[in-house]
Amino acid sequence: MALWGKTDELASAPKFLEDAAANTNKSHDIDNAIFVSDEEAAVASNRAKGITGPGWWLYHTANGRHFAECLVPMKGGTVDQATVGDAGVTGNTAVEDTIVADS
C-alpha cells in the first residue's frame, strides 16, 4: 500500500502527516497539505508562494511569509476533476482554491 496517492483528496494525502486535533506543529499537520497538479504548478501566483512543481505540498503563512515544502514530487496530475479531483484534504474545492489557484 502506497503512503500517498495521485488524487487531490484526504484519502490520498501522505499517511505520515499528523491529523490529531491537538497538533499545533504546522510542519507536519495534514490540514496544511495540498495537492498541486501540473497545470496548477505552472500558475504564476502559485509559484510566487514557493509552490514550484506538482505533487503533495505542505503550505502555510506566518507574518506575511509563505512556507512551502514539497513532500512528494510527482508528474501526471491535471486539474480535471475526474482525473485527480480538486477538493484537497478538506473536501471543499473552494478552500483548496484559496491556496492553489487553478489558473
Summary of the structure (lengths in Angstrom):
residues: 103
radius of gyration: 12.5
end to end distance: 32.5
largest distance: 38.5
contacts: 286
relative contact order: 0.23
helix: 24%
strand: 24%
